[in-house]
Each structure stands twice: as C-alpha cells, then as structure tokens.
Amino acid sequence: MNQDKNYIDPPKSAERFFEWYCQPALYDSILGDLYERFDDNVEQFGARKAKRKFWFDVIRFINRHTLKKSGQSKYFNNMSILNNYFKVGFRNLIKNRSFTAINVLGLSVSMAVCLVIILMINDQLSYDNWQVNSDKTYRFTHNDRNDLNIPIATVPMPLGEEMHDKFAGFEHMVTFRRGFFGDIIQNGKAIALQGYFTEPSFFELFSFELERGNPKTALSEPNSIVLKKDIAEKLFKDQDPMGQSIEVGKYGVYQVTGVLKEFPGKTHIKFESLVSMSSLANLEKRKVLGSSLGNWNNASESWIYFKLRDGYSIEGLQAYLTEAEKEHYEADSDERKEFEIQKMSKITPGPLYGNQIGAGMPNFFVIGLGVLAILIIICATFNYTNLSAARALTRTKEVGVRKVMGAKKTQLTIQFIVESILVSVLSLCVAIGLLQFLIPAFENLQMSALLEWELRPDPKAYLQFFAFSVLLGLITGIFPSLYLASFKPIQAMKNSVSNTKLSRLSLRKALIVTQFVISIVLIVSSVLVYKQIKFMVEKDYGFTKENILNVHMQGQDFRKFETELEKLPFIESVTATNNIPGMGTEYSEEAKLKTGETFPLNYFDVDEDYISSLELELIAGRNFLKSAASVNQQSVILNETAVDKFGFESSVDAVGEQFYIENDSTVYNVVGVVKDYNYMMLVMDIGPMMLRYDPVGFRIAQIKIAGFDRVKEITAIEDVWDEFDPNHEIILKTFQGEIDEFNALFYDILYIVGLVAILSISIAGMGLLGISTYAIQIRMKEVSIRKVLGASVRTLIFLLSKSLSIMLTISFIIGFSLAYMANNVWLNQFAYRTSFGVDVFFMTALAMTVIGAMTIGWQAWRATKANPATTLRDD
C-alpha cells in the first residue's frame, strides 16, 4: 500500500463489504486490483474523482461477476422486485416531503371533486337498471312545431289503441294519463296525493311489485287505487289499507286495492299512486278533466310504453306510426305530430325532452359534468408532471447508480410509475376524507333536490375510485418516468444531464401553457356566470315585486279570502292570477283574427286589481271594470308584442278590435294595451300575451303589504289563513323570493363553475411553483457565474422570469380567445345578457399575473440569494 503522506485511503467500508459479500478465495485479489487502480486514479485525477471512480469499479464488479455467476435473477424474484419498488417509492415520498405534500394536495382536492361527479353520474345511470325489461321496453314520443324545438315525451292517447289494432307485435302496452292530484282530508288536515291513471298491464311490463293486493285485478275496476307503501302508512298509520275508501278532492271516492313494495332502485316514473284507467271516462264526462280519450289533438297528457314480442322489430312499427301521422293530421297543419320511439334505458340520462314523466338529468348535463371532471384532472395531471420534471434534476445520481448496477430502462420506468401511483392512491385516501364534506355541500344545491341525487358511495363506487386513482397515477407518471429513465449513466453520475435538452423540452412547455389556458377559460367563465346571474337578478322585469306576497290558494275561493284580508290595516291591495310572471311557466291559446293564421297567444288569468298592484303601464284603453264580471270575461288586455303580432297599426287602434280562440271559438274584445314587460324568464324574448279575466283560473293571491313590520304582517296573514282554511298549511312566499328560487339553478351553476375555477387557479399556482423551481435549478450555475461577475439581483430576477413570463403571455392570448368564443355560445342563448367587457379580461389577467409574479419572483429571489461557491465548487 502507498505510504506517501499525500495519499488518501480508499473507503474502508469496501473491505467490510467484501468480507461479507465475497468468498475468501476472491477477497485478497479483488481488493488488491481495486486498490491498485485507486492509487493510479489518485495520481491522475485527484482524490475526489478517484474515490468516485473506485465506487464505480465496485458496482461494476458486483454487476458483472458475482450476481451473474450465481445463476439467479439480478435482483430478486418478481414479488421481491415489486416489494422493492414500493419500499423505494415510500422512502422517496417521505424523503421529499414538500414535493409529496404539493402533489397530494393538488391531486386530492381535484380528485375529491371528481369523485363527487362520479357519484352524480352513477346516480343518474342507476335509473331503472333494476327493471327486468329495461332494455326491451320503449315509449312513443313526438315532435311538433314548438318554439323550443325539442321532442316531447307525451303523445295522444288514442295512438296506443290504434297501433295495437294495426300492429300485432306488442307483448305489453301501458298508457299513463296525468291529471290525478288532490287533497285527502285526514283528521282535519289535508294530505296532497298525486298519481297517474294506468292499466292492469302495468305490473306485467314493469318490475314494480305489490306488497298487498293482486297485480292482475288491482287496477281492473273503476275507482280503484294502488298506493306506494310510504303514502299508505301516512294515510292509514297502523290500519290495514286494503279495501279502505279515500276521497280525493274533486275526483271522488276510491277504494285501495293494492300497496306497492319499496322500490329497489330509482325510476324515472315518479308517482305516489296509480288509479285504474277505467275511472277516466267518467271524470272526462263530468268535465273534471279535459278530453284525452280519442282526442288526437291532445298530445300533452299521456305517455305510452310498450314491449314487442320476439321476432318483431322497431323498424316495422315505425311504418305504422308514419301512416297514423298522415291519417290524422294535415301535412301543413300546425297540429301535425311526428311520432318517434325511444328506448326506456336511454331516457335517464338521455336527450332533453319536454313533458317528461319525472325529473332526470339530460345527457348534455352528464357530459358537462364529465368535461368539468376532465378539466380538473388535466390541471392536476399537468401540475404533477411539471413538478416531477422539476424534481428530476435531484434524482440523476440515483438513476445513474441504478443503471450502472444493471437496471434496465423498463425497470426504472416501472419504479417511477409505481411512485406516481403511490402518490395517487395516497391522494385518494385524502380525497375520500374530503368527500365527506363535499357530498353535503352538493346535496344542498337546488338541482340536487330537483334531480333527487343520492350521493352515497357503495362498494362499487369505491372500486371505481381506486381504479380511477390507479389510472390517474399511471397517466401522470408515464412522462416523468420515461424522462428520468432516459438519462445516460455517466452523465447522470456526474450530474451533467443536458440542460439544453431540459430547457427545450417542448412537451413540458405545452403542458404549462395548456394548464394556464384552462385556468384562464375557467376564471373568465366564472366571472361571466356571476355577472349574468347578477344581471338577471337586478334587471327590471317591468313590474314591481317589492312588498308583494304570493299565497297559493290550494283550491280555495279567492274572493272569500280577499274579503278577510281586506280587514287588515296594512293590506294595500289584493289581486289574483293563475301564474307568477318571471317564472318561465306559460299558458297559451291558439288565437286568430277573422282572417289569417293562428298563433300561440300566452295568457294570464287576472282580476281588475292586477295591473295596479304590479304597477304595469297601461298605454291604451282601460282596465277591467269593477264588479262587472260578465263584461270582463269577454274582455282582454294585450301587450305591445301581441298588438304587432295581430297586425294592428298601433296600440290605440287595437282597442275595440276582436279576435278568436280557435279551440272553443271564444270571441274576445280588446279593451286595453299594456307596455311590454318580462312575464317569462329572461332567457326568452317577450312574446305575445294577453291578460284575461277568468275567476276559474285564480290559483294565486298576490298581496301587497305596507312592509313596515314584515314579520308581524306575515304572521297576521297566516292567522287569517288558518281561520279561513284550517285543513291546509299556508303556502306563502315573497314575490322576489319565489323568483330567486326559480333562478337558484343558475346559482348552482355559478357554485360549481366557481369551485372548479378556484381549484384550477390553485393547481396552476402549484404547477407554476414546480416549473419555476425546475427552470431556475437548471440555470443555477449560470446565475452563480453572473452573480460573481457583478450582475444585480434585479437583472437576475428578470433573466430567470423572462421565459416563464413569455409562456404566461402566450397562455393569456390563447385562453382569452377560447374563453371569448366559448362563453359567447351560452350567453347568446339569453334574450337579455350581460356585457363581455374588458373588465372580465382585466380581472382574470390581474389574478393570474399576481399568482405568477409571486411564485416566479419568490423562486428567482431565492436563486439570487444562493451562495455561488456552493453551486460552483465541483467545477
């Protein structure tokens, strides 16, 4: 051994290693060769590099001699290898806590929202999947010339009977007829009941089961009724409901002939009771219900479902539907129907249909939720990829050592993918915890009540969550793992991976730009949704809502209620109507002059105080007369759009004119004209409308109060109602509150889009942190050299921020362009829309610039404060 005083001993740990690892016969010769080469390297390269080369020689010996001669696998058996991957992965995650925390935070929050969306989609996909004949059951639908240009789920009732007579392929056919709803008085309280008229074949086509009663006879006799189990318990408590009689409002007395079992799953057919179809003829005869039996023009009351026999096709049935269209409708008639067929399994979720038999989420909403989930995960994925690329520089030696020891590129790739999957699974655990807070938040949304969401994870959902996290880990880990595994061993060991290659990596830059583009689009969309909702809420509808209370009459006499209310000193006026303006509900009649075509004319049934109470502007003619019901019932007041539609020259000229209602040949006299106001929701333009006097339609009392002490005034009105109708609980809402409830769906959209935007901004900020760290790390030597040569901190910060600032600018240009095009699409659907001004872009640019400046500037400042000697000591 060399005894020179300048000699540096090789690592003594090598001797202990070979004592343990090698056979005694090899011990001396191996160490002798290694030490001799070490001495030569010290003289040629110096002590530091000699020691590094010594360990290279040790590693090469292990790889080329000992393990190869053993005849065993290079490392362990397959299970041991996999176990090793996970061990190393966990060690790396623990070692790099800040990296792990940023990735887990970004992935877990994003994943939690995606899990909620998965539950929503699962919930909607569960409709009717428990029905045995779900994939073999169909229903008739129709298209007509409606303003919204969407198909309608209802059809004329005689269509089913005619198809059954002409086409022999039906195995079962069931018709539902709406219109059965009323109050049952029990112990002095009214219990509302809703249901459908239907046929005995209901239990043959569908999988609903009876807990009590015979399915073959339960709906065969007139005035028979089948109740859901919860309704039967509500009505009869502990009594046996079978054979009991109940009186349902104006519909008469019905005998309970069956009780349904609890449904095993969700169904798009919403009902509380089923009434025998044989009861319908008597009700229509008594004019309790309008005509539907044999009426081909009434296509809004009935749904028809069916199942075909084996060997018969839907295509063959379609020919008979086309024949029925030609037989019962004129080719150019506005009443013409185009009949179609829809599969029951495609109803919910499915295309948007009018007159659905129950609530359900349309396809476009499911697709929209899916797109939101994808956008969130893309942001999180880009964030992970960028951070992994930034961290790659700290793992070059690890890659070099593994490759020298014989690790293949495939094995290294798998190692890094396993680490990515571990991060994703760890994020899943955190996300499931966050899910417990997100589910109640989403279930409190207005749309949740409308769509009856049940966001409860089951074993199937947890399996989906796990598969989703593994897939996400695989996707997010592919690029960083391939990138890390591509390092060359010598360059990696020397920590000299090509900075040029790293800095010019176009895919990485594309990921950064794409991530920020998504964030910008979401921020702009959130701002515009907020502005549109605020615009709709604050816009003047053209009528007053202040200090007006809406009380639903629930079948009671408005005039008697009005008399009692007028005794209260704070009541300023009381008026009646059939509909609340601004809520989107419309009632219309086909109107025409003596000559000319008919057109839909919307109407409101009102009394003589309606115009003054809502402060509508009467621009021509007069109001309805006080105490002149017979005269008023032949009189109408038009809006300006109706005047134009009829073709009258002016509002003044319209007064005194007459027009007709086509269905019953009613003649109306125009006695006045009101200025146009927004009686429909603000999505729609103002259409032709008339105010008519019809006490039969008075369903809502609108009470204008003084408003000095609203709590006491509302309490006094409630007391009046309790005496006036002790059987019904009062349904009282403020006018403004009822319109706000109607617009709540827009607030839900704002909530969801805003949440996604906040997530996107947060993730983009973390991604920018990662990439700025990465970009600055690969330029640390340059920064140190410039600092030694006298560069100022300001100059260095500008130099380091320049590249990222350019990418952020490109993101602004692309993001603002896409946001402008995408948001104009939905804004153009509103008849009244907010402005797409510079302020929207300014707010977004300000938010993103502040995030970018804080993140990039902080990293650049840290880099300029680093000690150049530490960075350059190896050079």
NUDO-540269 format. One record per residue (C-alpha): y, x, z. Coordinates in steps of 0.25 Angstrom, whole numbers. Example, Ala and Ser with C-alpha at 12.3 -4.5 7.8 and 13.67 -1.06 7.14 Angstrom:
BEGIN
      yy      xx      zz
     -18      49      31
      -4      55      29
This chain:
BEGIN
      yy      xx      zz
       0       0       0
      14       5      -3
      21      10      10
      35      12       4
      46       7      13
      51      -2       2
      38      -8       0
      37     -23       3
      23     -28       7
      17     -40      -1
      15     -53       7
       5     -51      18
       1     -65      17
      -6     -61       4
     -16     -53      12
     -19     -64      21
     -21     -74       9
     -31     -65       2
     -39     -62      15
     -41     -77      16
     -42     -80       1
     -50     -69      -6
     -64     -63      -4
     -64     -50       4
     -68     -42      -9
     -56     -46     -16
     -46     -45      -5
     -42     -30      -6
     -42     -29     -21
     -33     -41     -23
     -23     -37     -13
     -23     -23     -18
     -20     -28     -32
      -9     -37     -27
      -2     -27     -18
      -2     -16     -29
       4     -26     -39
      14     -30     -28
      18     -15     -26
      21     -14     -41
      29     -26     -41
      38     -22     -29
      42      -9     -36
      44     -16     -49
      51     -29     -45
      55     -28     -31
      49     -34     -18
      53     -49     -20
      47     -50     -34
      35     -42     -30
      32     -52     -19
      33     -64     -29
      24     -57     -39
      14     -54     -28
      12     -68     -25
      11     -71     -40
      -1     -62     -40
      -7     -68     -28
      -6     -82     -34
     -12     -77     -48
     -24     -71     -41
     -27     -84     -33
     -26     -92     -46
     -33     -82     -56
     -44     -77     -47
     -48     -83     -34
     -47     -98     -38
     -53     -97     -52
     -65     -89     -47
     -68     -99     -37
     -72    -110     -48
     -65    -120     -40
     -52    -129     -44
     -39    -121     -44
     -35    -129     -32
     -44    -140     -26
     -51    -152     -31
     -44    -163     -36
     -41    -170     -23
     -37    -158     -17
     -27    -156     -28
     -21    -170     -27
     -20    -168     -12
     -13    -155     -14
      -3    -162     -24
       0    -172     -13
       1    -161      -2
      11    -153     -10
      19    -165     -14
      21    -169       0
      25    -155       4
      35    -155      -7
      41    -168      -3
      42    -164      11
      48    -151       8
      59    -157      -1
      63    -168       8
      77    -170       1
      70    -171     -13
      60    -181      -7
      70    -189       0
      79    -191     -12
      67    -195     -21
      61    -204     -11
      74    -211      -8
      77    -213     -23
      63    -218     -27
      60    -226     -14
      73    -235     -15
      71    -237     -30
      56    -239     -28
      59    -250     -17
      68    -258     -27
      57    -256     -38
      46    -261     -28
      55    -274     -25
      56    -276     -40
      41    -274     -42
      39    -285     -31
      48    -294     -38
      41    -293     -52
      27    -294     -45
      32    -307     -38
      36    -313     -52
      24    -308     -58
      15    -315     -48
      20    -329     -52
       7    -338     -56
      -2    -326     -57
     -11    -334     -47
     -13    -345     -57
     -26    -345     -63
     -22    -350     -77
      -8    -342     -77
     -11    -334     -90
     -17    -347     -97
      -6    -357     -93
       6    -359    -102
      18    -368    -102
      27    -375    -112
      41    -371    -113
      52    -374    -123
      65    -368    -130
      77    -377    -133
      91    -374    -137
      96    -371    -123
     109    -363    -120
     101    -352    -113
      91    -351    -124
      79    -349    -114
      66    -356    -115
      63    -368    -106
      51    -369     -97
      51    -384     -97
      46    -393    -109
      46    -408    -112
      35    -415    -104
      28    -422    -116
      26    -409    -122
      13    -407    -114
       7    -420    -117
       9    -418    -132
       4    -404    -132
      -8    -409    -124
     -11    -420    -134
      -9    -411    -147
     -16    -398    -142
     -30    -398    -136
     -29    -384    -130
     -23    -388    -116
     -33    -386    -104
     -22    -390     -94
      -8    -394     -95
       2    -397     -83
      16    -403     -84
      27    -401     -73
      39    -410     -72
      50    -406     -64
      59    -417     -56
      51    -419     -43
      60    -416     -32
      65    -424     -20
      66    -425      -5
      55    -430       5
      61    -435      18
      53    -430      30
      57    -432      44
      71    -435      40
      73    -422      31
      72    -421      16
      62    -411      11
      64    -408      -4
      52    -408     -13
      51    -402     -27
      39    -403     -37
      34    -406     -51
      27    -417     -58
      14    -412     -64
       0    -415     -68
     -14    -414     -61
     -18    -403     -71
      -8    -394     -63
     -20    -390     -54
     -28    -387     -66
     -18    -378     -73
     -12    -371     -61
     -19    -364     -49
     -11    -372     -38
     -21    -377     -28
     -21    -389     -19
     -24    -387      -4
     -25    -402      -3
     -28    -412     -14
     -36    -414     -27
     -30    -406     -38
     -36    -416     -48
     -29    -428     -42
     -17    -423     -34
      -7    -425     -46
     -14    -436     -53
      -8    -449     -47
       7    -453     -48
      16    -449     -36
       6    -438     -31
      12    -425     -26
       6    -411     -23
      14    -403     -13
      14    -388     -10
       8    -384       3
      21    -380      10
      28    -393       5
      17    -401      11
      18    -394      24
      33    -396      24
      32    -411      21
      20    -415      30
      19    -404      41
       5    -405      47
       1    -418      40
      -9    -419      28
       0    -421      16
     -11    -427       7
      -9    -441       4
       5    -441      11
      17    -448       3
      30    -442       1
      43    -448      -4
      50    -438     -13
      65    -443     -16
      67    -452     -28
      53    -448     -33
      45    -458     -24
      33    -456     -15
      22    -446     -18
       8    -444     -12
       4    -430      -8
      -9    -427     -16
     -10    -412     -14
      -5    -400      -7
      -5    -386     -14
     -10    -373      -9
      -1    -362      -7
       1    -355     -20
      -6    -341     -21
       6    -335     -28
      19    -338     -35
      21    -348     -46
      32    -351     -56
      29    -366     -54
      38    -370     -42
      35    -383     -35
      33    -390     -21
      26    -402     -26
      18    -407     -38
      19    -422     -42
      10    -430     -51
      15    -431     -65
      11    -446     -65
      22    -448     -56
      33    -444     -66
      32    -457     -75
      37    -466     -64
      48    -457     -60
      54    -456     -74
      52    -471     -76
      61    -473     -63
      71    -462     -69
      69    -453     -57
      66    -442     -67
      71    -441     -81
      62    -443     -93
      51    -432     -96
      39    -439     -99
      38    -440    -114
      53    -434    -115
      53    -423    -125
      68    -420    -123
      66    -417    -108
      61    -403    -108
      67    -399     -95
      58    -405     -85
      43    -401     -88
      34    -389     -88
      21    -389     -95
      10    -379     -92
      -4    -378     -99
     -17    -370    -101
     -24    -370    -114
     -39    -371    -116
     -47    -359    -120
     -46    -357    -135
     -32    -363    -137
     -20    -355    -140
      -5    -356    -136
      -2    -354    -151
      -9    -366    -155
      -2    -374    -145
      12    -369    -149
      10    -376    -163
       9    -390    -156
      22    -386    -148
      29    -384    -161
      24    -397    -166
      30    -404    -154
      43    -398    -156
      44    -403    -170
      39    -417    -166
      48    -420    -154
      61    -412    -158
      70    -412    -170
      72    -398    -176
      87    -396    -174
      87    -404    -161
      94    -398    -148
      82    -404    -141
      71    -397    -148
      62    -389    -140
      53    -377    -144
      41    -377    -136
      34    -364    -131
      23    -359    -122
      24    -349    -110
      12    -343    -102
      13    -346     -87
      10    -332     -83
      23    -328     -91
      32    -338     -84
      36    -329     -72
      41    -319     -75
      44    -323     -89
      55    -327     -99
      67    -335     -94
      64    -350     -95
      73    -361     -92
      67    -373     -83
      57    -364     -76
      48    -372     -67
      50    -361     -56
      58    -349     -53
      53    -336     -59
      59    -322     -63
      61    -321     -79
      56    -309     -86
      69    -303     -88
      71    -302     -73
      58    -295     -71
      61    -285     -82
      75    -283     -76
      69    -280     -62
      59    -271     -69
      71    -264     -76
      78    -262     -63
      66    -256     -57
      64    -246     -68
      79    -242     -67
      78    -240     -53
      65    -231     -54
      71    -224     -66
      82    -219     -58
      73    -215     -46
      64    -208     -56
      75    -200     -62
      80    -197     -49
      66    -191     -45
      65    -184     -58
      79    -177     -57
      76    -173     -42
      63    -167     -46
      69    -159     -57
      80    -154     -48
      69    -150     -37
      60    -143     -48
      68    -130     -46
      63    -129     -32
      49    -130     -36
      48    -120     -47
      41    -109     -38
      31    -120     -33
      28    -123     -48
      26    -108     -51
      17    -105     -39
       8    -117     -43
       7    -113     -58
       4     -99     -54
      -7    -104     -45
     -13    -111     -57
      -7    -125     -56
      -7    -132     -70
       5    -139     -75
      -3    -152     -73
      -5    -150     -59
       9    -146     -56
      13    -159     -63
       4    -167     -55
       9    -161     -42
      23    -165     -45
      19    -179     -49
      12    -180     -36
      24    -177     -29
      32    -187     -37
      22    -198     -33
      23    -194     -19
      38    -196     -19
      36    -209     -26
      25    -214     -16
      34    -210      -4
      46    -217     -11
      37    -229     -12
      34    -229       3
      49    -229       6
      51    -240      -5
      41    -249       2
      49    -248      15
      62    -251       7
      55    -263       1
      55    -270      14
      70    -270      14
      71    -273      -1
      62    -285      -2
      70    -294       8
      83    -290       0
      77    -294     -13
      71    -307      -8
      85    -311      -2
      90    -311     -17
      93    -325     -23
      84    -322     -34
      73    -320     -25
      74    -334     -19
      75    -339     -34
      62    -331     -39
      55    -332     -25
      52    -318     -24
      41    -313     -15
      43    -298     -14
      31    -295      -5
      23    -283      -8
       8    -284      -9
      -4    -274     -11
      -2    -275     -26
      13    -272     -25
      10    -260     -16
       1    -255     -26
      11    -257     -37
      21    -250     -28
      12    -238     -27
       9    -237     -42
      24    -238     -45
      27    -227     -35
      16    -218     -41
      20    -221     -55
      35    -218     -51
      31    -205     -45
      23    -201     -58
      34    -205     -67
      45    -198     -58
      36    -185     -57
      32    -183     -71
      44    -176     -76
      47    -167     -64
      32    -163     -63
      31    -159     -77
      44    -152     -76
      40    -144     -64
      26    -141     -69
      33    -135     -82
      39    -123     -74
      33    -109     -78
      27    -102     -66
      34     -89     -67
      48     -96     -69
      45    -105     -58
      41     -94     -48
      54     -86     -52
      62     -99     -50
      67     -97     -64
      64    -111     -71
      73    -112     -83
      86    -118     -78
      89    -121     -93
      77    -130     -94
      80    -137     -82
      95    -139     -85
      92    -144     -99
      81    -154     -96
      86    -166    -104
      76    -176     -97
      82    -173     -84
      96    -175     -89
      91    -188     -96
      85    -193     -82
      99    -190     -75
     107    -197     -86
      97    -209     -86
      97    -211     -71
     112    -211     -71
     113    -221     -83
     104    -231     -76
     113    -229     -63
     125    -232     -71
     120    -244     -78
     115    -250     -65
     128    -247     -58
     136    -254     -69
     127    -265     -69
     128    -268     -54
     143    -267     -55
     143    -277     -67
     134    -287     -60
     143    -286     -48
     155    -289     -56
     149    -300     -64
     144    -307     -51
     157    -305     -44
     164    -311     -57
     155    -323     -57
     157    -326     -42
     172    -324     -43
     175    -331     -57
     182    -344     -57
     172    -355     -61
     183    -365     -64
     180    -373     -52
     183    -372     -37
     171    -368     -27
     180    -366     -15
     176    -374      -2
     166    -383     -10
     153    -386      -4
     141    -391     -12
     131    -401      -5
     119    -405     -13
     117    -420     -12
     101    -419     -12
     101    -433     -18
     111    -440      -8
     122    -449     -12
     135    -440     -15
     145    -452     -13
     140    -455       1
     140    -440       5
     154    -439      -1
     159    -451       7
     154    -444      20
     160    -430      16
     174    -436      13
     175    -440      28
     176    -425      32
     191    -420      32
     188    -406      26
     182    -412      13
     192    -410       1
     183    -416     -10
     168    -420     -13
     162    -420     -27
     149    -421     -33
     141    -415     -44
     127    -413     -50
     129    -398     -51
     136    -386     -46
     145    -378     -56
     143    -364     -58
     128    -364     -54
     122    -364     -68
     115    -377     -68
     119    -386     -79
     116    -401     -83
     119    -405     -97
     118    -417    -106
     118    -417    -122
     132    -422    -126
     138    -426    -139
     149    -434    -145
     146    -446    -154
     144    -436    -165
     140    -421    -164
     129    -413    -158
     125    -414    -143
     127    -402    -134
     124    -399    -119
     135    -404    -110
     134    -399     -96
     138    -409     -85
     141    -410     -70
     140    -424     -63
     152    -425     -54
     161    -435     -47
     176    -437     -48
     180    -426     -38
     172    -415     -45
     184    -409     -53
     194    -409     -42
     184    -403     -32
     180    -392     -41
     195    -391     -46
     191    -392     -60
     202    -393     -70
     203    -406     -77
     211    -402     -90
     210    -416     -97
     207    -431     -94
     203    -435     -80
     193    -434     -69
     183    -444     -65
     188    -457     -59
     187    -460     -44
     178    -472     -41
     175    -475     -56
     160    -471     -57
     157    -480     -69
     169    -474     -77
     166    -459     -72
     151    -460     -77
     156    -461     -91
     166    -450     -90
     165    -435     -91
     174    -423     -90
     171    -412     -99
     174    -397     -98
     182    -390    -109
     170    -384    -116
     164    -398    -117
     177    -402    -124
     175    -391    -134
     160    -394    -136
     163    -409    -139
     173    -404    -149
     185    -411    -143
     198    -405    -147
     204    -404    -133
     201    -408    -118
     211    -419    -119
     205    -424    -132
     191    -424    -125
     196    -434    -115
     191    -448    -119
     180    -443    -128
     166    -448    -127
     152    -441    -128
     138    -444    -127
     126    -439    -119
     114    -438    -128
     103    -442    -119
     108    -455    -114
     119    -458    -123
     129    -458    -112
     144    -458    -116
     154    -450    -108
     169    -451    -109
     177    -438    -107
     187    -441     -97
     192    -426     -94
     190    -412     -96
     189    -400     -86
     193    -386     -89
     180    -377     -91
     174    -371     -78
     162    -363     -76
     152    -374     -72
     140    -365     -76
     137    -351     -71
     146    -340     -76
     134    -335     -85
     137    -346     -94
     149    -351    -102
     155    -364     -99
     148    -375    -107
     152    -390    -110
     151    -398     -97
     155    -412     -92
     158    -418     -79
     152    -432     -78
     152    -442     -66
     138    -445     -62
     135    -448     -48
     120    -447     -50
     121    -432     -52
     129    -430     -39
     120    -419     -33
     130    -410     -26
     142    -413     -17
     153    -403     -19
     162    -404      -6
     176    -397      -6
     180    -394       9
     193    -389      15
     186    -376      19
     194    -373      32
     181    -372      40
     169    -372      31
     159    -371      41
     163    -384      48
     166    -391      35
     152    -388      30
     146    -392      44
     153    -405      43
     147    -408      29
     133    -404      33
     135    -414      45
     139    -425      35
     127    -422      26
     117    -423      38
     122    -437      41
     123    -441      26
     108    -435      23
     100    -431      35
      88    -429      26
      93    -417      18
      99    -404      23
     112    -402      17
     113    -392       5
     127    -387       6
     133    -374      -1
     147    -369      -5
     150    -370     -19
     153    -355     -20
     140    -352     -12
     132    -360     -22
     137    -353     -34
     135    -340     -27
     121    -343     -24
     119    -346     -39
     125    -333     -42
     116    -326     -32
     107    -321     -43
     118    -313     -48
     120    -307     -35
     105    -303     -34
     106    -296     -48
     118    -288     -42
     110    -285     -30
      98    -279     -38
     106    -272     -48
     115    -266     -37
     103    -261     -30
      98    -255     -42
     111    -248     -45
     112    -243     -31
      98    -237     -32
     101    -231     -45
     114    -224     -41
     107    -219     -28
      95    -213     -36
     105    -208     -47
     112    -201     -36
     100    -195     -30
      96    -191     -45
     109    -184     -47
     107    -177     -34
      94    -171     -38
      98    -167     -52
     111    -161     -47
     103    -153     -37
      94    -149     -49
     105    -145     -59
     112    -137     -48
      99    -130     -44
      96    -124     -58
     111    -119     -58
     111    -113     -45
     111     -98     -50
     122    -101     -60
     130    -107     -49
     128     -95     -40
     132     -85     -51
     144     -93     -54
     148     -94     -39
     146     -79     -38
     155     -77     -50
     166     -85     -43
     164    -100     -48
     171    -110     -40
     164    -122     -33
     171    -132     -41
     167    -125     -54
     152    -124     -50
     152    -139     -46
     158    -143     -59
     148    -134     -66
     136    -140     -59
     141    -154     -60
     144    -153     -75
     130    -156     -81
     127    -168     -71
     141    -174     -74
     139    -174     -89
     125    -181     -87
     133    -191     -78
     143    -193     -88
     132    -196     -99
     126    -206     -89
     139    -213     -88
     141    -215    -103
     126    -220    -105
     126    -228     -93
     139    -235     -95
     135    -238    -109
     122    -244    -105
     128    -252     -94
     139    -258    -103
     128    -263    -113
     118    -268    -103
     128    -275     -94
     135    -282    -105
     122    -289    -109
     121    -296     -96
     136    -298     -94
     137    -305    -107
     127    -316    -102
     138    -321     -93
     149    -330     -99
     158    -324     -88
     156    -309     -86
     163    -298     -78
     170    -287     -85
     163    -274     -89
     175    -265     -86
     178    -250     -83
     177    -253     -68
     162    -254     -69
     160    -241     -76
     170    -234     -67
     163    -239     -54
     150    -234     -60
     155    -221     -65
     162    -219     -51
     149    -221     -43
     141    -212     -52
     151    -201     -52
     153    -201     -37
     138    -200     -36
     137    -189     -46
     149    -181     -40
     144    -182     -26
     130    -178     -30
     132    -167     -40
     145    -162     -33
     137    -160     -20
     126    -153     -26
     135    -144     -34
     143    -141     -22
     131    -137     -15
     127    -128     -26
     140    -121     -26
     139    -118     -11
     125    -111     -12
     125     -96     -10
     124     -89     -23
     116     -77     -16
     105     -87     -13
     104     -92     -27
     104     -78     -34
      97     -70     -24
      84     -70     -33
      92     -65     -45
